[in-house]
Amino acid sequence: MIKQLHISNYALIDRLDIQFADGLTIITGETGAGKSIILGALSLILGERADSKAIRDTSRKTVVEAAFDITGYRLERFFADGDIDWDEHECLLRRELSPGGRSRAFINDTPVPLTMLRDLGTRLLDIHSQHSNMLLSQPAFQLSILDNIAGNAGLLDEYRHKYQAFREATRLLDEMRKSIEQMRLNEDYIRFQLDQLQGMQLKPDEDQELEALQSKLSNITELKEALWSVENDLDSEDNSILARLTVVAQRLDEAERNLVEIEGMSSRVRNALIDLRDIAQSVGGIVDTLNDDPAELARVDDRLNSIYALQRKHNVQDVNALIDIQQAYERQLNEIEHNDDIIQELTAQADAARNEALAIASQLSSSRHEAAERFARELLTLAAPLGMKNIAFEVDFKTTELSPTGTDNAEFMMSFNKNQRPMPVKDTASGGEISRVMLCIKTIIARHMQLPSIIFDEVDTGVSGDIAGMIGEMMSEISQTIQVIAITHLPQVAANGDHHLRVFKTDTEVETLTRVEALDADEHIMEVARMLSGKNLDAAAIENAKSLINQKHKQ
């Protein structure tokens, strides 16, 4: 509910602070006193278009700020999504207009886009007049009315869960189809690359082995000459290393008999002789195997050139990386060859999720149709005594694809005269009749759901007598559930108020200003009496006012 409204530098208002309470607050005042100006200021914090002409003093900005009690409202997600400070009890909406035409919006002192201010504003305050249906004209709100009347809260939660599961399954299916389609577009390319790699029959570390073999074959003559020289030096007929070491070993044997200090040296030389003789034999064997083979060298060169070409093509450094690429291509082709199974499985999952969501949506639809019938009967019962005996009302349902709210599109349709085709609420001509219908509708839905605070702006125009009294009683009934503010010229309506504000104009030496005063119980009686009698206020009017007010307290 709205608790306080501050307006400064707007039209005829220099500065105005209005306190509001729960229940039914009546606002009265002479025509032109400034009631519409106050509503115009309120519309700014509801995100309506700003007019720089309304700025009273062009040397300073215009400010409209409203404080709301939001206890019990489920707005945590809204504040979290907007990264706005959250207070579970109070919320401040502010709109500022600069003389240059700039408009700024704030929620809890946090700058926000105008769309966000409008979104929150319509959840907190609904201004209803003969020319404005606002929240009630929105299809989503119409559907929420039926859900609240039907008591669909639990069913809606279950549906939203199923719908989310369906959306997720559909997303996975779509992504897999796109992935497979892309792979199919690349299939020929993948097969060509894979055939080329498989045709090479690559082996791990093959490039290193081939490079070593290439180096050997390219230097065969030099290698043979070097090894032959080693063999000849170690074990030749003339003065070889082995022959000379044999002599050394014999001389050490003789010396060891007479010199203890060299004991064991001959044995060490003989061990070296064994190793060197083995080396000489091994080198000789290797020399015998080394043959110049140009054909083998050419084969190795060709193989390495092919491998190097593939490495450059795929921008890798070795054969092992090429083998990794080959295996990746093999996996992709395997997925392509088995994608029908994957698509079939994901399709089955999406279909199952869709059927589960449709089953809950069907229950929602049935309950909404039943609620629509009850709603229509209740509406006609309330509307007939308000002078609309020929009113017709129905809900036009259309089936849609699965959506966040189910498979229903619901639109309120009505007519006021016999043989007149019902039309959508948003297209119905404005005036006294539609205003009274809206009052009836909001009376009904206030019994079933938490509405924003409602401001009725002279919706009682064109009625009087008993009908006016019934309108006042209906407003009073709504105010038992939510805060109601009614701007009225009818004493029968004003008499039902729990609180009374009077709007008036006052003149200073240089200007005319709009003011608002809160009336106490006695002033409330006098104001209702003036509304009954006009300028000729007398005792009868006062007694009549007391009678009207007392009737309200007896209800």
C-alpha positions in Angstrom: 0.0 0.0 0.0 1.1 3.6 -0.6 2.0 5.3 2.7 3.3 8.7 1.6 3.4 10.8 -1.5 5.7 13.8 -1.9 5.3 16.2 -4.9 7.4 19.3 -5.5 7.5 21.8 -8.3 4.7 20.2 -10.3 2.0 22.3 -12.0 0.1 24.1 -9.1 2.0 22.3 -6.4 5.1 23.9 -4.9 5.5 21.2 -2.2 3.0 18.7 -1.1 3.3 15.7 1.4 0.3 13.4 1.7 0.0 10.6 4.2 -2.1 7.6 3.3 -3.5 4.8 5.5 -5.1 1.4 4.8 -8.8 0.9 4.3 -10.9 3.4 2.1 -9.5 6.9 1.7 -11.9 9.4 0.1 -10.5 12.4 -1.8 -12.9 15.3 -2.5 -12.6 18.8 -3.7 -14.1 21.3 -6.1 -13.6 20.9 -9.8 -10.2 22.4 -10.7 -8.8 22.2 -7.2 -6.0 19.9 -8.3 -7.1 16.3 -7.9 -6.1 15.6 -11.5 -2.8 17.2 -10.9 -2.1 14.8 -8.0 -3.1 11.9 -10.2 -0.8 13.2 -13.0 2.1 13.3 -10.5 1.3 9.8 -9.4 1.3 8.6 -13.0 4.9 9.7 -13.3 6.1 7.1 -10.8 4.1 4.6 -12.7 6.3 5.2 -15.7 4.0 7.3 -17.7 5.3 9.9 -20.2 6.6 13.1 -18.6 5.6 16.6 -19.9 8.2 19.3 -19.2 5.4 21.8 -19.4 4.3 20.5 -16.0 7.5 21.8 -14.3 6.3 24.7 -12.2 9.6 26.6 -11.7 12.0 26.0 -14.6 15.0 26.9 -12.4 14.7 23.6 -10.5 13.7 20.0 -11.0 10.4 18.4 -10.4 10.3 15.5 -7.9 7.6 12.9 -7.3 8.3 10.3 -4.6 6.1 7.6 -3.1 6.7 5.3 -0.2 5.0 1.9 -0.3 4.6 -0.7 2.3 5.4 -4.0 0.5 5.1 -6.4 3.4 3.8 -9.7 2.0 4.5 -8.8 -1.6 6.6 -11.4 -3.4 9.1 -9.0 -5.0 12.4 -10.4 -4.0 13.2 -11.8 -7.5 12.3 -8.5 -9.1 14.8 -6.6 -6.8 17.5 -9.3 -7.2 17.2 -9.3 -11.0 17.5 -5.5 -11.1 20.4 -5.5 -8.6 18.3 -3.1 -6.3 18.6 -3.0 -2.5 15.8 -5.1 -1.0 13.7 -4.1 2.0 10.9 -6.5 2.7 8.8 -3.8 4.3 9.3 -0.6 2.4 10.0 0.6 -1.1 10.6 4.1 -2.5 9.7 5.0 -6.1 11.0 8.4 -7.4 10.8 10.3 -10.6 12.8 13.4 -11.4 12.2 15.9 -14.3 14.8 18.4 -15.1 14.0 21.7 -16.8 15.9 20.6 -19.8 13.5 17.7 -20.3 15.6 14.9 -18.9 13.8 12.3 -16.9 15.3 10.0 -14.2 13.8 7.1 -12.4 14.8 5.6 -9.1 13.8 2.5 -7.0 15.2 2.6 -3.4 17.5 5.4 -4.6 19.0 3.1 -7.3 18.8 4.6 -10.8 16.7 2.3 -13.0 15.3 2.3 -16.6 11.8 3.8 -16.9 10.5 0.4 -18.0 11.6 -1.1 -14.7 9.9 1.7 -12.8 6.7 1.1 -14.8 6.8 -2.7 -14.2 7.1 -2.3 -10.4 4.7 0.6 -10.3 1.9 -1.3 -11.8 2.4 -4.0 -9.2 2.0 -1.5 -6.4 -0.6 0.9 -7.6 -3.5 0.7 -10.1 -5.2 4.0 -11.1 -8.6 3.3 -12.5 -10.7 5.9 -14.2 -13.3 6.2 -16.9 -10.6 6.4 -19.4 -8.0 4.0 -18.0 -8.2 0.3 -17.3 -4.4 -0.2 -17.0 -3.7 -3.5 -15.2 -7.0 -5.1 -16.0 -6.6 -4.6 -19.7 -3.5 -6.8 -19.7 -4.1 -10.4 -20.9 -1.6 -11.8 -18.4 -3.4 -10.2 -15.6 -6.8 -11.4 -16.8 -5.4 -15.0 -16.8 -4.0 -14.5 -13.3 -7.5 -13.5 -12.2 -8.9 -16.8 -13.3 -6.0 -18.7 -11.8 -6.5 -17.0 -8.4 -10.3 -17.7 -8.5 -9.6 -21.3 -9.4 -6.9 -21.7 -6.7 -4.3 -22.8 -9.2 -1.2 -21.8 -7.3 0.0 -25.3 -6.7 -0.9 -26.5 -10.2 0.9 -23.5 -11.7 4.1 -24.3 -9.8 3.9 -27.9 -11.0 3.3 -26.8 -14.6 6.2 -24.3 -14.5 8.5 -27.1 -13.4 7.3 -29.4 -16.2 7.4 -26.5 -18.7 11.0 -25.7 -17.8 11.9 -29.4 -18.2 10.3 -29.4 -21.6 12.2 -26.2 -22.6 15.5 -27.8 -21.5 14.8 -31.0 -23.4 13.9 -29.0 -26.5 17.0 -26.9 -26.2 19.3 -30.0 -26.0 17.5 -31.5 -29.0 17.9 -28.4 -31.1 21.6 -28.0 -30.1 22.3 -31.6 -31.1 20.5 -31.3 -34.4 22.5 -28.2 -35.2 25.7 -29.9 -34.2 25.0 -33.0 -36.3 23.9 -30.8 -39.2 27.2 -29.0 -39.0 29.1 -32.3 -38.8 27.2 -33.6 -41.8 28.2 -30.5 -43.8 31.8 -31.3 -42.9 31.5 -35.1 -43.4 33.2 -35.2 -46.9 36.0 -33.0 -45.6 36.4 -35.2 -42.5 36.4 -38.4 -44.6 39.0 -37.0 -47.0 41.3 -36.0 -44.2 40.8 -39.3 -42.4 41.5 -41.4 -45.5 44.7 -39.5 -46.0 45.8 -40.0 -42.5 44.8 -43.7 -42.3 46.5 -44.3 -45.7 49.8 -43.3 -44.1 49.4 -46.0 -41.4 51.3 -43.9 -39.0 53.0 -45.4 -35.9 53.9 -43.7 -32.7 57.3 -42.0 -32.7 57.8 -43.1 -36.3 59.2 -39.8 -37.4 62.0 -40.0 -34.8 63.0 -43.5 -36.0 63.0 -42.5 -39.6 65.1 -39.5 -39.0 67.7 -41.7 -37.3 67.7 -44.1 -40.2 67.9 -41.3 -42.7 71.0 -40.0 -40.9 72.6 -43.4 -40.9 71.9 -44.1 -44.6 73.1 -40.7 -45.7 76.5 -41.2 -44.0 77.2 -44.9 -44.7 80.6 -44.5 -46.4 82.0 -42.2 -43.7 80.6 -44.6 -41.0 82.2 -47.7 -42.6 85.6 -45.9 -42.9 85.5 -44.8 -39.3 84.5 -48.2 -37.9 87.1 -50.0 -40.1 89.8 -47.7 -38.8 88.7 -48.5 -35.2 88.8 -52.2 -35.8 92.2 -52.0 -37.5 93.7 -49.9 -34.7 92.4 -52.3 -32.1 93.3 -55.7 -33.7 95.5 -55.7 -36.8 98.6 -57.8 -37.5 101.1 -55.0 -37.2 101.5 -53.2 -33.9 97.7 -53.2 -32.9 96.5 -51.9 -29.6 95.5 -55.4 -28.4 99.0 -56.8 -29.3 100.8 -54.1 -27.4 98.5 -54.4 -24.4 99.2 -58.2 -24.3 102.9 -57.4 -24.0 102.1 -54.8 -21.3 100.1 -57.5 -19.3 103.1 -60.0 -19.6 105.6 -57.4 -18.3 103.3 -56.5 -15.4 103.0 -60.2 -14.5 106.8 -60.4 -14.3 107.1 -57.2 -12.3 104.4 -58.2 -9.8 106.7 -61.1 -8.6 109.2 -58.6 -7.2 107.1 -55.4 -6.6 104.1 -55.6 -4.3 103.0 -52.1 -5.1 101.8 -53.1 -8.6 100.0 -56.2 -7.6 96.7 -56.6 -9.5 97.6 -54.2 -12.3 98.2 -57.0 -14.8 94.8 -58.4 -14.1 93.1 -55.0 -14.8 95.0 -54.8 -18.1 93.8 -58.3 -19.1 90.2 -57.3 -18.3 90.6 -54.2 -20.5 92.0 -56.6 -23.2 88.8 -58.6 -23.0 86.6 -55.5 -23.4 88.6 -54.1 -26.2 88.7 -57.4 -28.1 84.9 -57.6 -27.7 84.6 -54.1 -29.1 86.9 -54.9 -32.0 84.8 -58.0 -32.9 81.5 -56.0 -32.6 82.8 -53.2 -34.7 83.9 -55.7 -37.3 80.5 -57.3 -37.4 78.8 -53.9 -37.8 81.1 -53.0 -40.6 80.2 -56.2 -42.4 76.4 -55.2 -42.2 76.9 -51.6 -43.5 76.0 -51.6 -47.1 75.3 -48.6 -49.3 71.5 -48.8 -50.2 70.3 -45.8 -52.2 66.9 -47.3 -52.7 66.3 -47.6 -49.0 67.5 -44.1 -48.4 65.1 -42.8 -51.1 62.2 -44.7 -49.4 63.0 -43.2 -46.0 63.3 -39.7 -47.6 59.9 -40.1 -49.3 58.2 -41.3 -46.1 59.6 -38.5 -44.1 58.6 -35.9 -46.7 55.0 -37.2 -46.6 55.0 -37.0 -42.9 56.4 -33.5 -42.8 53.8 -32.4 -45.4 51.0 -33.7 -43.1 52.5 -32.0 -40.1 52.6 -28.6 -42.0 49.0 -29.2 -43.2 47.6 -29.8 -39.8 50.0 -27.4 -38.0 51.5 -30.0 -35.6 55.1 -30.9 -34.7 55.2 -34.7 -34.7 53.6 -38.0 -35.8 51.9 -38.5 -32.4 49.9 -35.3 -32.9 48.9 -36.5 -36.3 47.7 -39.7 -34.8 45.6 -37.7 -32.2 43.9 -35.8 -35.1 43.2 -39.1 -36.9 41.5 -40.5 -33.8 39.4 -37.3 -33.4 38.2 -37.6 -37.0 37.3 -41.3 -36.4 35.2 -40.2 -33.4 33.4 -37.6 -35.3 32.5 -40.0 -38.1 31.3 -42.5 -35.5 29.0 -39.8 -34.1 27.7 -39.0 -37.6 27.1 -42.7 -38.3 25.2 -43.1 -35.0 23.5 -39.7 -34.8 20.1 -41.1 -35.7 20.1 -43.0 -32.4 21.1 -39.9 -30.5 18.4 -37.7 -32.1 15.8 -40.5 -31.6 16.7 -40.6 -27.9 16.6 -36.8 -27.4 13.4 -36.6 -29.4 11.8 -39.2 -27.2 12.9 -37.2 -24.1 11.5 -33.9 -25.5 8.2 -35.6 -26.4 7.8 -37.1 -23.0 8.6 -33.7 -21.3 6.1 -32.0 -23.7 3.3 -34.6 -22.9 3.9 -34.1 -19.2 3.6 -30.4 -19.5 0.5 -30.7 -21.7 -1.2 -32.9 -19.1 -0.8 -30.2 -16.4 -1.7 -27.5 -18.9 -4.9 -29.4 -19.7 -5.8 -29.5 -16.0 -5.1 -25.7 -15.8 -7.3 -25.1 -18.8 -10.2 -27.0 -17.3 -10.0 -25.2 -14.0 -9.8 -21.8 -15.8 -12.9 -22.6 -17.8 -14.8 -23.5 -14.6 -13.4 -20.3 -12.9 -14.5 -18.2 -15.9 -18.1 -19.4 -15.5 -18.1 -18.7 -11.8 -16.5 -15.3 -12.4 -19.1 -14.4 -15.1 -22.0 -15.4 -12.8 -20.6 -13.4 -9.9 -19.9 -10.4 -12.1 -23.5 -10.3 -13.5 -24.9 -10.6 -10.0 -22.9 -7.5 -8.8 -23.4 -5.5 -12.0 -27.2 -5.8 -12.3 -28.1 -3.7 -9.3 -25.8 -1.0 -10.6 -28.1 -0.2 -13.4 -26.7 -2.7 -15.9 -29.3 -5.3 -16.2 -28.5 -6.1 -19.9 -24.7 -6.6 -19.3 -23.2 -9.7 -20.9 -19.8 -11.1 -20.0 -17.8 -14.0 -21.2 -14.2 -15.1 -21.4 -12.9 -15.8 -24.9 -10.4 -18.8 -24.7 -8.0 -19.6 -27.5 -5.6 -22.5 -27.4 -2.0 -21.7 -27.9 1.3 -23.6 -28.0 2.9 -24.4 -24.7 3.9 -21.1 -23.0 5.1 -20.2 -19.5 1.4 -20.0 -18.4 0.0 -23.0 -20.2 -1.9 -23.3 -23.4 -4.6 -20.7 -22.8 -5.1 -17.2 -24.2 -7.9 -15.7 -22.2 -9.6 -12.4 -23.0 -12.4 -10.7 -21.1 -15.3 -9.8 -23.4 -18.4 -7.8 -22.5 -21.4 -5.8 -23.9 -24.0 -3.6 -22.2 -27.0 -3.7 -24.4 -29.3 -6.4 -25.8 -28.2 -8.0 -29.1 -24.7 -6.3 -28.8 -21.8 -8.5 -29.5 -19.3 -8.7 -26.6 -16.1 -6.9 -27.2 -12.7 -7.1 -25.5 -12.4 -5.1 -22.3 -9.6 -3.0 -23.8 -11.8 -2.0 -26.8 -15.0 -1.3 -24.9 -16.0 2.3 -24.9 -15.1 4.2 -21.8 -17.8 5.8 -19.6 -19.9 5.2 -16.5 -20.9 1.7 -17.5 -17.4 0.4 -18.0 -16.2 2.1 -14.9 -18.9 0.3 -12.8 -18.1 -3.0 -14.5 -14.4 -2.5 -13.5 -15.5 -1.8 -10.0 -17.4 -5.1 -10.0 -14.5 -7.0 -11.4 -12.1 -5.6 -8.9 -14.6 -6.3 -6.1 -14.6 -10.0 -7.2 -10.8 -10.4 -7.7 -10.0 -8.6 -4.4 -11.8 -11.5 -2.7 -9.4 -14.0 -4.3 -6.0 -12.3 -4.8 -3.8 -9.6 -3.6 -4.2 -6.6 -5.9 -2.1 -3.4 -5.9 -3.5 -0.4 -4.1 -6.4 0.9 -6.2 -7.2 4.6 -7.0 -10.7 5.0 -8.3 -10.8 8.3 -10.2 -14.5 9.5 -10.3 -15.7 6.1 -11.6 -19.1 7.0 -10.1 -19.7 9.8 -12.6 -23.2 9.7 -14.0 -24.8 7.7 -11.2 -26.7 8.7 -8.1 -29.1 7.5 -5.4 -29.1 3.8 -4.5 -26.5 3.0 -7.2 -24.1 5.5 -5.8 -24.6 4.0 -2.4 -23.9 0.5 -3.7 -20.7 1.7 -5.4 -19.6 3.1 -2.1 -20.4 -0.1 -0.3 -18.4 -2.1 -3.0 -15.4 0.2 -2.6 -15.7 -0.3 1.2 -15.8 -4.1 0.7 -12.6 -4.0 -1.5 -10.9 -1.9 1.1 -11.2 -4.7 3.6 -8.6 -6.6 1.6 -6.5 -3.9 -0.1 -6.0 -0.2 0.2 -8.5 1.8 -1.8 -8.3 5.6 -2.6 -11.5 7.0 -4.2 -11.8 10.5 -5.8 -15.5 11.3 -5.8 -18.1 13.9 -6.0 -20.8 11.7 -4.6 -21.7 12.0 -0.9 -23.0 8.4 -0.9 -19.5 7.2 -1.8 -17.7 9.7 0.4 -19.7 8.5 3.4 -18.1 5.1 3.2 -14.6 6.4 3.8 -12.4 5.4 6.6 -10.2 8.5 5.9 -11.0 11.7 4.1 -8.7 14.1 2.3 -9.8 17.4 0.9 -8.1 19.1 -2.0 -8.4 22.8 -2.4 -6.7 25.8 -3.9 -5.3 28.8 -2.1 -4.0 32.1 -3.3 -0.8 33.9 -2.3 0.2 37.4 -3.3 1.7 36.1 -6.5 0.2 32.6 -7.3 -2.4 30.0 -6.8 -1.4 26.7 -5.1 -3.0 23.3 -4.6 -3.2 22.1 -1.0 -4.4 18.9 0.7 -5.8 18.6 4.2 -6.7 15.5 6.2 -10.2 15.8 7.8 -11.1 14.6 11.2 -14.4 12.9 12.0 -16.3 16.2 12.4 -14.8 17.7 9.3 -15.6 14.5 7.5 -19.3 14.9 8.4 -19.3 18.6 7.3 -17.7 17.8 4.0 -20.2 15.1 3.2 -23.0 17.5 4.2 -21.6 20.1 1.8 -21.6 17.5 -0.9 -25.3 16.8 -0.2 -26.5 20.4 0.0 -24.1 22.4 -2.1 -23.7 26.0 -0.9 -26.8 25.9 1.3 -25.3 24.0 4.2 -28.0 23.5 6.9 -28.9 21.2 9.8 -30.8 18.8 7.6 -27.8 18.3 5.4 -25.6 17.6 8.4 -28.1 15.1 9.8 -28.4 13.5 6.5 -24.6 13.2 6.3 -24.4 11.7 9.7 -27.1 9.2 8.7 -25.1 8.2 5.6 -21.9 7.8 7.6 -23.6 5.8 10.3 -25.0 3.4 7.7 -21.5 2.6 6.7 -20.5 1.7 10.3 -23.5 -0.5 10.6 -22.5 -2.6 7.6 
